[in-house]
Amino acid sequence: MIRRAKADDAGSIAAIWNHVIRDTSQTFTTAAKDPVALAVQIVDQPCFVAEGAGAVLGFVIYGQFRNGPGYAHTMEHSIHVAEAARAAGLGRALMTAAEDHARAAGIHSMIAGVAGENAGGAGFHAALGYQVIARLPEVGWKFGRWHDLVVMQKML
């Protein structure tokens, strides 16, 4: 089931996100997500969760791509699905919910920032209609090495 996230989901979302932060190069941040701060973010930004058997299995959250009124119609999202729940269509269902919500709010385009070595993430977004618009070489530093960022966009 896909539903809007609630502040109570922050701990589960943080657990999924913090695994990605701690153990992968899918995100370049090294700062763990704090559930208390995340609960506020969930209230302030559109966030959807995939739930199964009473547990949060994945999430998508989006917000304005850059600051300022000129960017008000372009959003950037983060999506993560727990490893045990991958390849079950939850990512696609989460993105559908986020994109439908964004369209209804008058959003023009959605941005995905994908780590250059994350072929699965790039393929996932390409299958949803995202196109590569830029590759930013060596902009992320994690695990003692530089990482590229692939910027993908979908017009809604």
CNS distance restraints for C-alpha pairs under 8 A (distance, minus, plus):
assign (resid   1 and name CA) (resid  50 and name CA) 5.62 0.50 0.50
assign (resid   1 and name CA) (resid  51 and name CA) 5.24 0.50 0.50
assign (resid   1 and name CA) (resid  52 and name CA) 6.50 0.50 0.50
assign (resid   2 and name CA) (resid  48 and name CA) 6.70 0.50 0.50
assign (resid   2 and name CA) (resid  49 and name CA) 5.64 0.50 0.50
assign (resid   2 and name CA) (resid  50 and name CA) 4.57 0.50 0.50
assign (resid   2 and name CA) (resid  51 and name CA) 6.31 0.50 0.50
assign (resid   2 and name CA) (resid  93 and name CA) 7.11 0.50 0.50
assign (resid   2 and name CA) (resid  94 and name CA) 6.62 0.50 0.50
assign (resid   2 and name CA) (resid  97 and name CA) 7.52 0.50 0.50
assign (resid   3 and name CA) (resid  48 and name CA) 5.51 0.50 0.50
assign (resid   3 and name CA) (resid  49 and name CA) 5.62 0.50 0.50
assign (resid   3 and name CA) (resid  50 and name CA) 6.72 0.50 0.50
assign (resid   3 and name CA) (resid  51 and name CA) 7.72 0.50 0.50
assign (resid   4 and name CA) (resid  46 and name CA) 7.64 0.50 0.50
assign (resid   4 and name CA) (resid  47 and name CA) 5.96 0.50 0.50
assign (resid   4 and name CA) (resid  48 and name CA) 4.36 0.50 0.50
assign (resid   4 and name CA) (resid  49 and name CA) 6.23 0.50 0.50
assign (resid   5 and name CA) (resid   9 and name CA) 6.25 0.50 0.50
assign (resid   5 and name CA) (resid  42 and name CA) 6.67 0.50 0.50
assign (resid   5 and name CA) (resid  47 and name CA) 5.41 0.50 0.50
assign (resid   5 and name CA) (resid  48 and name CA) 4.89 0.50 0.50
assign (resid   5 and name CA) (resid  49 and name CA) 5.54 0.50 0.50
assign (resid   6 and name CA) (resid  10 and name CA) 7.44 0.50 0.50
assign (resid   6 and name CA) (resid  39 and name CA) 7.61 0.50 0.50
assign (resid   6 and name CA) (resid  42 and name CA) 6.75 0.50 0.50
assign (resid   6 and name CA) (resid  43 and name CA) 7.15 0.50 0.50
assign (resid   7 and name CA) (resid  38 and name CA) 7.87 0.50 0.50
assign (resid   7 and name CA) (resid  39 and name CA) 4.45 0.50 0.50
assign (resid   7 and name CA) (resid  40 and name CA) 7.04 0.50 0.50
assign (resid   7 and name CA) (resid  42 and name CA) 6.18 0.50 0.50
assign (resid   7 and name CA) (resid  43 and name CA) 6.58 0.50 0.50
assign (resid   8 and name CA) (resid  39 and name CA) 7.11 0.50 0.50
assign (resid   9 and name CA) (resid  13 and name CA) 6.15 0.50 0.50
assign (resid   9 and name CA) (resid  39 and name CA) 7.51 0.50 0.50
assign (resid   9 and name CA) (resid  56 and name CA) 7.38 0.50 0.50
assign (resid  10 and name CA) (resid  14 and name CA) 5.88 0.50 0.50
assign (resid  10 and name CA) (resid  35 and name CA) 5.10 0.50 0.50
assign (resid  10 and name CA) (resid  36 and name CA) 7.23 0.50 0.50
assign (resid  10 and name CA) (resid  38 and name CA) 5.69 0.50 0.50
assign (resid  10 and name CA) (resid  39 and name CA) 5.05 0.50 0.50
assign (resid  10 and name CA) (resid  42 and name CA) 7.48 0.50 0.50
assign (resid  11 and name CA) (resid  15 and name CA) 6.19 0.50 0.50
assign (resid  11 and name CA) (resid  35 and name CA) 5.11 0.50 0.50
assign (resid  12 and name CA) (resid  16 and name CA) 6.49 0.50 0.50
assign (resid  12 and name CA) (resid  55 and name CA) 7.91 0.50 0.50
assign (resid  12 and name CA) (resid  56 and name CA) 6.10 0.50 0.50
assign (resid  13 and name CA) (resid  17 and name CA) 6.08 0.50 0.50
assign (resid  13 and name CA) (resid  35 and name CA) 7.98 0.50 0.50
assign (resid  13 and name CA) (resid  56 and name CA) 7.16 0.50 0.50
assign (resid  13 and name CA) (resid  58 and name CA) 7.24 0.50 0.50
assign (resid  13 and name CA) (resid  59 and name CA) 6.79 0.50 0.50
assign (resid  14 and name CA) (resid  18 and name CA) 5.62 0.50 0.50
assign (resid  14 and name CA) (resid  33 and name CA) 5.61 0.50 0.50
assign (resid  14 and name CA) (resid  34 and name CA) 6.78 0.50 0.50
assign (resid  14 and name CA) (resid  35 and name CA) 5.82 0.50 0.50
assign (resid  14 and name CA) (resid  38 and name CA) 7.32 0.50 0.50
assign (resid  15 and name CA) (resid  19 and name CA) 6.30 0.50 0.50
assign (resid  16 and name CA) (resid  20 and name CA) 6.74 0.50 0.50
assign (resid  16 and name CA) (resid  58 and name CA) 7.23 0.50 0.50
assign (resid  16 and name CA) (resid  80 and name CA) 7.11 0.50 0.50
assign (resid  16 and name CA) (resid  81 and name CA) 7.20 0.50 0.50
assign (resid  16 and name CA) (resid  82 and name CA) 5.88 0.50 0.50
assign (resid  17 and name CA) (resid  21 and name CA) 6.22 0.50 0.50
assign (resid  17 and name CA) (resid  33 and name CA) 7.11 0.50 0.50
assign (resid  17 and name CA) (resid  80 and name CA) 6.82 0.50 0.50
assign (resid  18 and name CA) (resid  22 and name CA) 5.82 0.50 0.50
assign (resid  18 and name CA) (resid  32 and name CA) 5.53 0.50 0.50
assign (resid  18 and name CA) (resid  33 and name CA) 6.17 0.50 0.50
assign (resid  19 and name CA) (resid  23 and name CA) 5.71 0.50 0.50
assign (resid  19 and name CA) (resid  24 and name CA) 7.61 0.50 0.50
assign (resid  20 and name CA) (resid  24 and name CA) 5.22 0.50 0.50
assign (resid  20 and name CA) (resid  25 and name CA) 7.55 0.50 0.50
assign (resid  20 and name CA) (resid  26 and name CA) 6.71 0.50 0.50
assign (resid  20 and name CA) (resid  27 and name CA) 7.04 0.50 0.50
assign (resid  21 and name CA) (resid  25 and name CA) 7.35 0.50 0.50
assign (resid  21 and name CA) (resid  26 and name CA) 7.56 0.50 0.50
assign (resid  21 and name CA) (resid  27 and name CA) 6.09 0.50 0.50
assign (resid  21 and name CA) (resid  28 and name CA) 7.42 0.50 0.50
assign (resid  21 and name CA) (resid  29 and name CA) 6.34 0.50 0.50
assign (resid  21 and name CA) (resid  30 and name CA) 5.85 0.50 0.50
assign (resid  21 and name CA) (resid  31 and name CA) 7.33 0.50 0.50
assign (resid  21 and name CA) (resid  32 and name CA) 6.62 0.50 0.50
assign (resid  22 and name CA) (resid  30 and name CA) 6.68 0.50 0.50
assign (resid  22 and name CA) (resid  32 and name CA) 7.52 0.50 0.50
assign (resid  25 and name CA) (resid 115 and name CA) 6.98 0.50 0.50
assign (resid  25 and name CA) (resid 118 and name CA) 7.98 0.50 0.50
assign (resid  25 and name CA) (resid 142 and name CA) 6.89 0.50 0.50
assign (resid  25 and name CA) (resid 143 and name CA) 7.82 0.50 0.50
assign (resid  26 and name CA) (resid 114 and name CA) 7.00 0.50 0.50
assign (resid  26 and name CA) (resid 115 and name CA) 5.36 0.50 0.50
assign (resid  26 and name CA) (resid 117 and name CA) 8.00 0.50 0.50
assign (resid  26 and name CA) (resid 118 and name CA) 6.31 0.50 0.50
assign (resid  27 and name CA) (resid 114 and name CA) 7.89 0.50 0.50
assign (resid  27 and name CA) (resid 115 and name CA) 6.69 0.50 0.50
assign (resid  28 and name CA) (resid 115 and name CA) 7.93 0.50 0.50
assign (resid  28 and name CA) (resid 140 and name CA) 5.61 0.50 0.50
assign (resid  28 and name CA) (resid 141 and name CA) 6.45 0.50 0.50
assign (resid  28 and name CA) (resid 142 and name CA) 5.91 0.50 0.50
assign (resid  29 and name CA) (resid 142 and name CA) 7.66 0.50 0.50
assign (resid  30 and name CA) (resid 142 and name CA) 7.55 0.50 0.50
assign (resid  33 and name CA) (resid  37 and name CA) 7.60 0.50 0.50
assign (resid  33 and name CA) (resid  38 and name CA) 6.73 0.50 0.50
assign (resid  34 and name CA) (resid  38 and name CA) 5.95 0.50 0.50
assign (resid  35 and name CA) (resid  39 and name CA) 5.99 0.50 0.50
assign (resid  36 and name CA) (resid  40 and name CA) 6.82 0.50 0.50
assign (resid  37 and name CA) (resid  41 and name CA) 6.41 0.50 0.50
assign (resid  38 and name CA) (resid  42 and name CA) 6.06 0.50 0.50
assign (resid  39 and name CA) (resid  43 and name CA) 6.52 0.50 0.50
assign (resid  40 and name CA) (resid  44 and name CA) 6.26 0.50 0.50
assign (resid  41 and name CA) (resid  45 and name CA) 5.87 0.50 0.50
assign (resid  42 and name CA) (resid  46 and name CA) 6.72 0.50 0.50
assign (resid  42 and name CA) (resid  47 and name CA) 5.84 0.50 0.50
assign (resid  42 and name CA) (resid  61 and name CA) 7.75 0.50 0.50
assign (resid  45 and name CA) (resid  61 and name CA) 6.93 0.50 0.50
assign (resid  45 and name CA) (resid  62 and name CA) 6.45 0.50 0.50
assign (resid  45 and name CA) (resid  63 and name CA) 6.09 0.50 0.50
assign (resid  46 and name CA) (resid  61 and name CA) 5.79 0.50 0.50
assign (resid  46 and name CA) (resid  62 and name CA) 5.92 0.50 0.50
assign (resid  46 and name CA) (resid  63 and name CA) 7.28 0.50 0.50
assign (resid  46 and name CA) (resid  98 and name CA) 7.59 0.50 0.50
assign (resid  47 and name CA) (resid  59 and name CA) 7.03 0.50 0.50
assign (resid  47 and name CA) (resid  60 and name CA) 5.64 0.50 0.50
assign (resid  47 and name CA) (resid  61 and name CA) 4.19 0.50 0.50
assign (resid  47 and name CA) (resid  62 and name CA) 6.67 0.50 0.50
assign (resid  47 and name CA) (resid  98 and name CA) 7.55 0.50 0.50
assign (resid  48 and name CA) (resid  59 and name CA) 5.54 0.50 0.50
assign (resid  48 and name CA) (resid  60 and name CA) 5.42 0.50 0.50
assign (resid  48 and name CA) (resid  61 and name CA) 6.48 0.50 0.50
assign (resid  48 and name CA) (resid  94 and name CA) 6.63 0.50 0.50
assign (resid  48 and name CA) (resid  97 and name CA) 7.25 0.50 0.50
assign (resid  48 and name CA) (resid  98 and name CA) 7.01 0.50 0.50
assign (resid  49 and name CA) (resid  56 and name CA) 6.37 0.50 0.50
assign (resid  49 and name CA) (resid  57 and name CA) 7.28 0.50 0.50
assign (resid  49 and name CA) (resid  58 and name CA) 5.62 0.50 0.50
assign (resid  49 and name CA) (resid  59 and name CA) 4.24 0.50 0.50
assign (resid  49 and name CA) (resid  60 and name CA) 6.58 0.50 0.50
assign (resid  49 and name CA) (resid  94 and name CA) 6.96 0.50 0.50
assign (resid  50 and name CA) (resid  56 and name CA) 5.83 0.50 0.50
assign (resid  50 and name CA) (resid  57 and name CA) 5.43 0.50 0.50
assign (resid  50 and name CA) (resid  58 and name CA) 5.12 0.50 0.50
assign (resid  50 and name CA) (resid  59 and name CA) 6.08 0.50 0.50
assign (resid  50 and name CA) (resid  90 and name CA) 6.46 0.50 0.50
assign (resid  50 and name CA) (resid  94 and name CA) 6.74 0.50 0.50
assign (resid  51 and name CA) (resid  55 and name CA) 5.41 0.50 0.50
assign (resid  51 and name CA) (resid  56 and name CA) 4.53 0.50 0.50
assign (resid  51 and name CA) (resid  57 and name CA) 5.55 0.50 0.50
assign (resid  51 and name CA) (resid  58 and name CA) 7.36 0.50 0.50
assign (resid  52 and name CA) (resid  56 and name CA) 6.62 0.50 0.50
assign (resid  52 and name CA) (resid  57 and name CA) 6.68 0.50 0.50
assign (resid  57 and name CA) (resid  81 and name CA) 5.94 0.50 0.50
assign (resid  57 and name CA) (resid  82 and name CA) 5.45 0.50 0.50
assign (resid  57 and name CA) (resid  85 and name CA) 6.26 0.50 0.50
assign (resid  58 and name CA) (resid  79 and name CA) 7.52 0.50 0.50
assign (resid  58 and name CA) (resid  80 and name CA) 5.55 0.50 0.50
assign (resid  58 and name CA) (resid  81 and name CA) 3.90 0.50 0.50
assign (resid  58 and name CA) (resid  82 and name CA) 5.71 0.50 0.50
assign (resid  58 and name CA) (resid  85 and name CA) 7.90 0.50 0.50
assign (resid  58 and name CA) (resid  90 and name CA) 7.31 0.50 0.50
assign (resid  58 and name CA) (resid  91 and name CA) 7.52 0.50 0.50
assign (resid  59 and name CA) (resid  79 and name CA) 5.71 0.50 0.50
assign (resid  59 and name CA) (resid  80 and name CA) 5.71 0.50 0.50
assign (resid  59 and name CA) (resid  81 and name CA) 6.42 0.50 0.50
assign (resid  59 and name CA) (resid  94 and name CA) 6.77 0.50 0.50
assign (resid  60 and name CA) (resid  77 and name CA) 6.76 0.50 0.50
assign (resid  60 and name CA) (resid  78 and name CA) 5.56 0.50 0.50
assign (resid  60 and name CA) (resid  79 and name CA) 4.23 0.50 0.50
assign (resid  60 and name CA) (resid  80 and name CA) 6.65 0.50 0.50
assign (resid  60 and name CA) (resid  94 and name CA) 6.17 0.50 0.50
assign (resid  60 and name CA) (resid  95 and name CA) 6.97 0.50 0.50
assign (resid  60 and name CA) (resid  98 and name CA) 7.04 0.50 0.50
assign (resid  61 and name CA) (resid  77 and name CA) 5.54 0.50 0.50
assign (resid  61 and name CA) (resid  78 and name CA) 5.49 0.50 0.50
assign (resid  61 and name CA) (resid  79 and name CA) 6.63 0.50 0.50
assign (resid  61 and name CA) (resid  98 and name CA) 7.57 0.50 0.50
assign (resid  62 and name CA) (resid  75 and name CA) 6.32 0.50 0.50
assign (resid  62 and name CA) (resid  76 and name CA) 5.49 0.50 0.50
assign (resid  62 and name CA) (resid  77 and name CA) 4.07 0.50 0.50
assign (resid  62 and name CA) (resid  78 and name CA) 6.37 0.50 0.50
assign (resid  62 and name CA) (resid  98 and name CA) 7.62 0.50 0.50
assign (resid  63 and name CA) (resid  75 and name CA) 5.26 0.50 0.50
assign (resid  63 and name CA) (resid  76 and name CA) 5.68 0.50 0.50
assign (resid  63 and name CA) (resid  77 and name CA) 6.55 0.50 0.50
assign (resid  64 and name CA) (resid  71 and name CA) 6.90 0.50 0.50
assign (resid  64 and name CA) (resid  72 and name CA) 6.22 0.50 0.50
assign (resid  64 and name CA) (resid  73 and name CA) 7.52 0.50 0.50
assign (resid  64 and name CA) (resid  74 and name CA) 6.07 0.50 0.50
assign (resid  64 and name CA) (resid  75 and name CA) 4.37 0.50 0.50
assign (resid  64 and name CA) (resid  76 and name CA) 6.12 0.50 0.50
assign (resid  65 and name CA) (resid  71 and name CA) 6.65 0.50 0.50
assign (resid  65 and name CA) (resid  72 and name CA) 7.93 0.50 0.50
assign (resid  65 and name CA) (resid  74 and name CA) 5.69 0.50 0.50
assign (resid  65 and name CA) (resid  75 and name CA) 4.58 0.50 0.50
assign (resid  65 and name CA) (resid  76 and name CA) 4.90 0.50 0.50
assign (resid  65 and name CA) (resid 111 and name CA) 7.25 0.50 0.50
assign (resid  66 and name CA) (resid  71 and name CA) 6.00 0.50 0.50
assign (resid  67 and name CA) (resid  71 and name CA) 6.67 0.50 0.50
assign (resid  68 and name CA) (resid  72 and name CA) 6.99 0.50 0.50
assign (resid  72 and name CA) (resid 107 and name CA) 7.79 0.50 0.50
assign (resid  73 and name CA) (resid 106 and name CA) 6.92 0.50 0.50
assign (resid  73 and name CA) (resid 107 and name CA) 4.53 0.50 0.50
assign (resid  73 and name CA) (resid 108 and name CA) 5.24 0.50 0.50
assign (resid  73 and name CA) (resid 109 and name CA) 6.76 0.50 0.50
assign (resid  74 and name CA) (resid 107 and name CA) 6.12 0.50 0.50
assign (resid  74 and name CA) (resid 108 and name CA) 5.90 0.50 0.50
assign (resid  74 and name CA) (resid 109 and name CA) 4.91 0.50 0.50
assign (resid  74 and name CA) (resid 110 and name CA) 5.80 0.50 0.50
assign (resid  74 and name CA) (resid 111 and name CA) 7.32 0.50 0.50
assign (resid  75 and name CA) (resid 107 and name CA) 7.29 0.50 0.50
assign (resid  75 and name CA) (resid 109 and name CA) 6.42 0.50 0.50
assign (resid  75 and name CA) (resid 110 and name CA) 4.87 0.50 0.50
assign (resid  75 and name CA) (resid 111 and name CA) 6.00 0.50 0.50
assign (resid  76 and name CA) (resid 110 and name CA) 5.55 0.50 0.50
assign (resid  76 and name CA) (resid 111 and name CA) 4.45 0.50 0.50
assign (resid  76 and name CA) (resid 112 and name CA) 5.92 0.50 0.50
assign (resid  76 and name CA) (resid 113 and name CA) 7.74 0.50 0.50
assign (resid  77 and name CA) (resid 110 and name CA) 7.22 0.50 0.50
assign (resid  77 and name CA) (resid 111 and name CA) 6.54 0.50 0.50
assign (resid  77 and name CA) (resid 112 and name CA) 6.04 0.50 0.50
assign (resid  78 and name CA) (resid 112 and name CA) 7.40 0.50 0.50
assign (resid  79 and name CA) (resid  91 and name CA) 7.43 0.50 0.50
assign (resid  79 and name CA) (resid  94 and name CA) 7.98 0.50 0.50
assign (resid  79 and name CA) (resid  95 and name CA) 7.91 0.50 0.50
assign (resid  80 and name CA) (resid  91 and name CA) 7.54 0.50 0.50
assign (resid  81 and name CA) (resid  85 and name CA) 6.49 0.50 0.50
assign (resid  81 and name CA) (resid  86 and name CA) 6.18 0.50 0.50
assign (resid  81 and name CA) (resid  90 and name CA) 7.37 0.50 0.50
assign (resid  81 and name CA) (resid  91 and name CA) 6.59 0.50 0.50
assign (resid  82 and name CA) (resid  86 and name CA) 6.54 0.50 0.50
assign (resid  85 and name CA) (resid  90 and name CA) 7.64 0.50 0.50
assign (resid  86 and name CA) (resid  90 and name CA) 7.17 0.50 0.50
assign (resid  86 and name CA) (resid  91 and name CA) 7.71 0.50 0.50
assign (resid  89 and name CA) (resid  93 and name CA) 6.25 0.50 0.50
assign (resid  90 and name CA) (resid  94 and name CA) 6.01 0.50 0.50
assign (resid  91 and name CA) (resid  95 and name CA) 6.15 0.50 0.50
assign (resid  92 and name CA) (resid  96 and name CA) 6.11 0.50 0.50
assign (resid  92 and name CA) (resid 128 and name CA) 7.63 0.50 0.50
assign (resid  93 and name CA) (resid  97 and name CA) 6.31 0.50 0.50
assign (resid  94 and name CA) (resid  98 and name CA) 6.28 0.50 0.50
assign (resid  95 and name CA) (resid  99 and name CA) 5.90 0.50 0.50
assign (resid  96 and name CA) (resid 100 and name CA) 5.91 0.50 0.50
assign (resid  97 and name CA) (resid 101 and name CA) 6.09 0.50 0.50
assign (resid  98 and name CA) (resid 102 and name CA) 6.08 0.50 0.50
assign (resid  99 and name CA) (resid 103 and name CA) 6.03 0.50 0.50
assign (resid  99 and name CA) (resid 110 and name CA) 7.84 0.50 0.50
assign (resid  99 and name CA) (resid 156 and name CA) 7.24 0.50 0.50
assign (resid 100 and name CA) (resid 104 and name CA) 6.21 0.50 0.50
assign (resid 101 and name CA) (resid 105 and name CA) 6.35 0.50 0.50
assign (resid 102 and name CA) (resid 106 and name CA) 6.45 0.50 0.50
assign (resid 102 and name CA) (resid 107 and name CA) 5.19 0.50 0.50
assign (resid 103 and name CA) (resid 107 and name CA) 5.21 0.50 0.50
assign (resid 103 and name CA) (resid 108 and name CA) 7.11 0.50 0.50
assign (resid 103 and name CA) (resid 156 and name CA) 6.23 0.50 0.50
assign (resid 107 and name CA) (resid 156 and name CA) 7.05 0.50 0.50
assign (resid 108 and name CA) (resid 155 and name CA) 6.01 0.50 0.50
assign (resid 108 and name CA) (resid 156 and name CA) 5.36 0.50 0.50
assign (resid 109 and name CA) (resid 153 and name CA) 6.82 0.50 0.50
assign (resid 109 and name CA) (resid 154 and name CA) 5.61 0.50 0.50
assign (resid 109 and name CA) (resid 155 and name CA) 4.36 0.50 0.50
assign (resid 109 and name CA) (resid 156 and name CA) 5.22 0.50 0.50
assign (resid 110 and name CA) (resid 153 and name CA) 5.68 0.50 0.50
assign (resid 110 and name CA) (resid 154 and name CA) 5.36 0.50 0.50
assign (resid 110 and name CA) (resid 155 and name CA) 6.53 0.50 0.50
assign (resid 110 and name CA) (resid 156 and name CA) 7.09 0.50 0.50
assign (resid 111 and name CA) (resid 151 and name CA) 6.96 0.50 0.50
assign (resid 111 and name CA) (resid 152 and name CA) 5.73 0.50 0.50
assign (resid 111 and name CA) (resid 153 and name CA) 4.60 0.50 0.50
assign (resid 111 and name CA) (resid 154 and name CA) 6.67 0.50 0.50
assign (resid 112 and name CA) (resid 125 and name CA) 7.75 0.50 0.50
assign (resid 112 and name CA) (resid 151 and name CA) 5.87 0.50 0.50
assign (resid 112 and name CA) (resid 152 and name CA) 5.02 0.50 0.50
assign (resid 112 and name CA) (resid 153 and name CA) 6.24 0.50 0.50
assign (resid 113 and name CA) (resid 149 and name CA) 6.39 0.50 0.50
assign (resid 113 and name CA) (resid 150 and name CA) 5.81 0.50 0.50
assign (resid 113 and name CA) (resid 151 and name CA) 4.77 0.50 0.50
assign (resid 113 and name CA) (resid 152 and name CA) 6.37 0.50 0.50
assign (resid 114 and name CA) (resid 118 and name CA) 6.64 0.50 0.50
assign (resid 114 and name CA) (resid 121 and name CA) 6.43 0.50 0.50
assign (resid 114 and name CA) (resid 122 and name CA) 6.34 0.50 0.50
assign (resid 114 and name CA) (resid 149 and name CA) 5.78 0.50 0.50
assign (resid 114 and name CA) (resid 150 and name CA) 5.06 0.50 0.50
assign (resid 114 and name CA) (resid 151 and name CA) 6.33 0.50 0.50
assign (resid 114 and name CA) (resid 152 and name CA) 7.50 0.50 0.50
assign (resid 115 and name CA) (resid 121 and name CA) 7.97 0.50 0.50
assign (resid 115 and name CA) (resid 147 and name CA) 6.98 0.50 0.50
assign (resid 115 and name CA) (resid 148 and name CA) 6.11 0.50 0.50
assign (resid 115 and name CA) (resid 149 and name CA) 4.82 0.50 0.50
assign (resid 115 and name CA) (resid 150 and name CA) 6.03 0.50 0.50
assign (resid 116 and name CA) (resid 135 and name CA) 7.83 0.50 0.50
assign (resid 116 and name CA) (resid 147 and name CA) 6.59 0.50 0.50
assign (resid 116 and name CA) (resid 148 and name CA) 4.78 0.50 0.50
assign (resid 116 and name CA) (resid 149 and name CA) 5.14 0.50 0.50
assign (resid 116 and name CA) (resid 150 and name CA) 5.53 0.50 0.50
assign (resid 117 and name CA) (resid 147 and name CA) 7.75 0.50 0.50
assign (resid 117 and name CA) (resid 148 and name CA) 7.62 0.50 0.50
assign (resid 118 and name CA) (resid 122 and name CA) 6.39 0.50 0.50
assign (resid 119 and name CA) (resid 123 and name CA) 5.99 0.50 0.50
assign (resid 120 and name CA) (resid 124 and name CA) 6.01 0.50 0.50
assign (resid 121 and name CA) (resid 125 and name CA) 6.25 0.50 0.50
assign (resid 122 and name CA) (resid 126 and name CA) 6.06 0.50 0.50
assign (resid 123 and name CA) (resid 127 and name CA) 6.10 0.50 0.50
assign (resid 124 and name CA) (resid 128 and name CA) 6.63 0.50 0.50
assign (resid 125 and name CA) (resid 129 and name CA) 6.55 0.50 0.50
assign (resid 125 and name CA) (resid 130 and name CA) 5.31 0.50 0.50
assign (resid 125 and name CA) (resid 131 and name CA) 7.92 0.50 0.50
assign (resid 125 and name CA) (resid 152 and name CA) 7.74 0.50 0.50
assign (resid 126 and name CA) (resid 130 and name CA) 4.74 0.50 0.50
assign (resid 126 and name CA) (resid 131 and name CA) 6.12 0.50 0.50
assign (resid 129 and name CA) (resid 154 and name CA) 6.22 0.50 0.50
assign (resid 130 and name CA) (resid 152 and name CA) 5.66 0.50 0.50
assign (resid 130 and name CA) (resid 153 and name CA) 5.02 0.50 0.50
assign (resid 130 and name CA) (resid 154 and name CA) 4.57 0.50 0.50
assign (resid 131 and name CA) (resid 152 and name CA) 5.09 0.50 0.50
assign (resid 131 and name CA) (resid 153 and name CA) 5.39 0.50 0.50
assign (resid 131 and name CA) (resid 154 and name CA) 6.50 0.50 0.50
assign (resid 132 and name CA) (resid 150 and name CA) 6.85 0.50 0.50
assign (resid 132 and name CA) (resid 151 and name CA) 5.87 0.50 0.50
assign (resid 132 and name CA) (resid 152 and name CA) 4.29 0.50 0.50
assign (resid 132 and name CA) (resid 153 and name CA) 6.59 0.50 0.50
assign (resid 133 and name CA) (resid 150 and name CA) 7.84 0.50 0.50
assign (resid 133 and name CA) (resid 151 and name CA) 5.78 0.50 0.50
assign (resid 133 and name CA) (resid 152 and name CA) 5.50 0.50 0.50
assign (resid 133 and name CA) (resid 153 and name CA) 6.65 0.50 0.50
assign (resid 134 and name CA) (resid 150 and name CA) 5.92 0.50 0.50
assign (resid 134 and name CA) (resid 151 and name CA) 5.10 0.50 0.50
assign (resid 134 and name CA) (resid 152 and name CA) 7.11 0.50 0.50
assign (resid 135 and name CA) (resid 148 and name CA) 6.81 0.50 0.50
assign (resid 135 and name CA) (resid 149 and name CA) 5.75 0.50 0.50
assign (resid 135 and name CA) (resid 150 and name CA) 4.46 0.50 0.50
assign (resid 135 and name CA) (resid 151 and name CA) 6.11 0.50 0.50
assign (resid 136 and name CA) (resid 148 and name CA) 5.56 0.50 0.50
assign (resid 136 and name CA) (resid 149 and name CA) 5.10 0.50 0.50
assign (resid 136 and name CA) (resid 150 and name CA) 6.31 0.50 0.50
assign (resid 136 and name CA) (resid 151 and name CA) 7.74 0.50 0.50
assign (resid 137 and name CA) (resid 147 and name CA) 6.96 0.50 0.50
assign (resid 137 and name CA) (resid 148 and name CA) 4.42 0.50 0.50
assign (resid 137 and name CA) (resid 149 and name CA) 6.54 0.50 0.50
assign (resid 138 and name CA) (resid 146 and name CA) 4.93 0.50 0.50
assign (resid 138 and name CA) (resid 147 and name CA) 4.75 0.50 0.50
assign (resid 138 and name CA) (resid 148 and name CA) 4.61 0.50 0.50
assign (resid 138 and name CA) (resid 149 and name CA) 7.43 0.50 0.50
assign (resid 139 and name CA) (resid 146 and name CA) 6.87 0.50 0.50
assign (resid 139 and name CA) (resid 147 and name CA) 6.19 0.50 0.50
assign (resid 139 and name CA) (resid 148 and name CA) 5.83 0.50 0.50
assign (resid 139 and name CA) (resid 149 and name CA) 6.67 0.50 0.50
assign (resid 140 and name CA) (resid 146 and name CA) 5.60 0.50 0.50
assign (resid 140 and name CA) (resid 147 and name CA) 4.84 0.50 0.50
assign (resid 140 and name CA) (resid 148 and name CA) 6.39 0.50 0.50
assign (resid 140 and name CA) (resid 149 and name CA) 7.22 0.50 0.50
assign (resid 141 and name CA) (resid 145 and name CA) 5.65 0.50 0.50
assign (resid 141 and name CA) (resid 146 and name CA) 4.65 0.50 0.50
assign (resid 141 and name CA) (resid 147 and name CA) 6.06 0.50 0.50
assign (resid 142 and name CA) (resid 146 and name CA) 6.61 0.50 0.50
assign (resid 142 and name CA) (resid 147 and name CA) 7.39 0.50 0.50
